[in-house]
Amino acid sequence: MIDRINDAVGRFVALLIVVSILVTMYEVVMRYVFNSPTIWVNESVQILFGFYFLLGGGYTLLHDGHVRVDVLLHGLKPRGRRYANILSLVIVMFYLSVLLYVSASTAFDASVHRERAESAWAPFIFPVLCAAPVAAALMLLQALAMMRREFQTKAAAGTQS
């Protein structure tokens, strides 16, 4: 189920890139055709990218798109690779647990104070800050699902030998 959720969230937030492109194109036309630049486009695109970056993490983890040192794993036998995957997932889960705790606290404070950016336009930024613990939770759940699969693979390999 978490695979489907992260896949759906990832596909949805990928559409934010299209929105960012359209908003940027609007700015280009307004600035260079009508000589009327905006004050809101740059921050809007940054906010959209924040959602894209944060909420795309679970999708990237699901589809094995995060950076890792494959050179070290390449020489290992399947059993060694499985242990390396389990170790890396434990480290990732620890990091994501801390990130979830810290970002939830930050998001709560930002929501209570309805935090805004310090700029001329001053958009609300608390929604992006609230996306951080959601993203951490989705990635943590994805890591747990991957850990479960690693142990299922081990159990299946043990029954075949």
C-alpha positions as a printed NumPy array, in Angstrom:
array([[  0.   ,   0.   ,   0.   ],
       [  2.81 ,   2.461,   0.852],
       [  4.334,   1.774,  -2.58 ],
       [  1.1  ,   2.868,  -4.235],
       [  0.842,   5.967,  -2.044],
       [  4.421,   7.077,  -2.741],
       [  4.005,   6.336,  -6.436],
       [  0.809,   8.424,  -6.594],
       [  2.291,  11.3  ,  -4.565],
       [  5.438,  11.264,  -6.71 ],
       [  3.479,  11.347,  -9.96 ],
       [  1.294,  14.167,  -8.637],
       [  4.161,  16.372,  -7.448],
       [  5.954,  15.783, -10.758],
       [  3.195,  17.905, -12.285],
       [  4.47 ,  20.817, -10.215],
       [  7.39 ,  21.061, -12.635],
       [  4.909,  21.785, -15.428],
       [  3.235,  24.439, -13.269],
       [  6.667,  25.933, -12.506],
       [  7.499,  26.107, -16.198],
       [  4.191,  27.804, -16.996],
       [  4.618,  30.336, -14.193],
       [  8.178,  31.059, -15.353],
       [  6.976,  31.487, -18.937],
       [  4.371,  33.959, -17.674],
       [  7.139,  35.975, -16.009],
       [  9.246,  35.985, -19.168],
       [  6.327,  37.266, -21.25 ],
       [  5.359,  39.887, -18.671],
       [  8.944,  41.091, -18.262],
       [ 10.179,  41.106, -21.851],
       [  7.006,  41.6  , -23.891],
       [  4.988,  43.918, -21.634],
       [  7.884,  45.385, -19.606],
       [  5.937,  44.572, -16.432],
       [  7.939,  42.18 , -14.232],
       [  6.285,  40.445, -11.302],
       [  7.441,  40.182,  -7.702],
       [  5.794,  36.825,  -7.   ],
       [  7.042,  34.424,  -9.682],
       [ 10.506,  33.649,  -8.319],
       [  9.245,  32.746,  -4.857],
       [  6.282,  30.841,  -6.294],
       [  8.609,  28.656,  -8.313],
       [ 10.846,  28.131,  -5.268],
       [  7.834,  27.086,  -3.173],
       [  6.613,  24.705,  -5.886],
       [ 10.091,  23.215,  -6.132],
       [ 10.117,  22.793,  -2.342],
       [  6.979,  20.665,  -2.542],
       [  8.402,  18.766,  -5.527],
       [ 11.731,  18.105,  -3.82 ],
       [ 10.277,  17.105,  -0.467],
       [  7.326,  14.996,  -1.536],
       [  9.215,  13.303,  -4.37 ],
       [ 11.592,  11.604,  -1.921],
       [  9.372,   8.589,  -1.22 ],
       [  8.818,   8.072,  -4.959],
       [ 12.568,   8.256,  -5.583],
       [ 13.244,   5.761,  -2.801],
       [ 10.557,   3.428,  -4.148],
       [ 12.093,   3.487,  -7.634],
       [ 15.693,   3.129,  -6.364],
       [ 16.672,   6.569,  -7.612],
       [ 18.696,   7.848,  -4.653],
       [ 22.443,   8.128,  -5.001],
       [ 24.557,   5.375,  -3.549],
       [ 28.029,   3.988,  -4.056],
       [ 27.332,   1.078,  -6.407],
       [ 31.071,   0.477,  -6.834],
       [ 31.176,  -0.877,  -3.281],
       [ 28.094,  -3.06 ,  -3.807],
       [ 29.151,  -4.36 ,  -7.229],
       [ 31.768,  -6.752,  -5.861],
       [ 29.485,  -8.239,  -3.212],
       [ 27.592, -11.475,  -3.541],
       [ 23.775, -11.283,  -3.304],
       [ 23.86 , -12.054,   0.41 ],
       [ 26.403,  -9.279,   1.042],
       [ 24.345,  -6.843,  -1.04 ],
       [ 21.253,  -7.716,   0.995],
       [ 23.127,  -7.047,   4.257],
       [ 24.464,  -3.768,   2.857],
       [ 20.919,  -2.786,   1.854],
       [ 19.619,  -3.628,   5.323],
       [ 22.398,  -1.617,   6.982],
       [ 21.776,   1.385,   4.734],
       [ 18.028,   1.166,   5.389],
       [ 18.643,   1.154,   9.152],
       [ 20.793,   4.276,   8.802],
       [ 18.195,   5.935,   6.551],
       [ 15.377,   5.079,   8.97 ],
       [ 17.316,   6.584,  11.878],
       [ 17.961,   9.766,   9.895],
       [ 14.32 ,   9.981,   8.748],
       [ 13.062,   9.458,  12.305],
       [ 15.143,  12.408,  13.514],
       [ 14.075,  14.467,  10.487],
       [ 10.424,  13.64 ,  11.164],
       [ 10.715,  14.702,  14.799],
       [ 12.534,  17.965,  14.075],
       [ 10.499,  18.923,  11.012],
       [  7.201,  18.217,  12.79 ],
       [  8.171,  20.617,  15.546],
       [  9.232,  23.266,  13.022],
       [  6.049,  22.758,  10.977],
       [  3.881,  23.086,  14.065],
       [  5.527,  26.365,  15.074],
       [  5.336,  27.705,  11.506],
       [  1.652,  26.789,  11.286],
       [  0.775,  28.4  ,  14.589],
       [  2.511,  31.616,  13.544],
       [  1.369,  31.346,   9.892],
       [  4.958,  31.946,   8.84 ],
       [  5.682,  34.066,   5.795],
       [  8.793,  34.624,   3.705],
       [ 10.739,  37.801,   4.42 ],
       [ 10.334,  39.492,   1.063],
       [  8.306,  42.175,  -0.657],
       [  5.648,  39.653,  -1.655],
       [  5.814,  37.744,   1.677],
       [  4.024,  34.514,   0.718],
       [  3.035,  31.967,   3.327],
       [  5.767,  29.362,   3.671],
       [  4.277,  27.272,   6.446],
       [  2.625,  24.891,   3.93 ],
       [  6.053,  23.908,   2.594],
       [  7.36 ,  23.523,   6.127],
       [  4.367,  21.284,   6.864],
       [  5.227,  19.174,   3.822],
       [  8.603,  18.291,   5.37 ],
       [  7.284,  15.954,   8.114],
       [  4.806,  14.448,   5.648],
       [  7.699,  13.768,   3.274],
       [  9.826,  12.317,   6.079],
       [  6.944,  10.059,   7.139],
       [  6.351,   8.852,   3.578],
       [ 10.051,   8.106,   3.118],
       [ 10.248,   6.382,   6.509],
       [  7.267,   4.192,   5.628],
       [  8.852,   3.425,   2.244],
       [ 12.113,   2.446,   3.946],
       [ 10.168,   0.173,   6.309],
       [  8.432,  -1.447,   3.331],
       [ 11.785,  -1.975,   1.653],
       [ 13.216,  -3.463,   4.864],
       [ 10.271,  -5.848,   5.011],
       [ 10.955,  -6.911,   1.423],
       [ 14.63 ,  -7.508,   2.246],
       [ 13.643,  -9.848,   5.073],
       [ 11.032, -11.563,   2.908],
       [ 13.714, -12.114,   0.258],
       [ 15.986, -13.595,   2.92 ],
       [ 13.205, -15.859,   4.193],
       [ 12.359, -16.985,   0.642],
       [ 16.042, -17.662,  -0.099],
       [ 16.32 , -19.648,   3.156],
       [ 13.388, -21.907,   2.257],
       [ 14.868, -22.706,  -1.169],
       [ 18.234, -23.923,   0.138]])
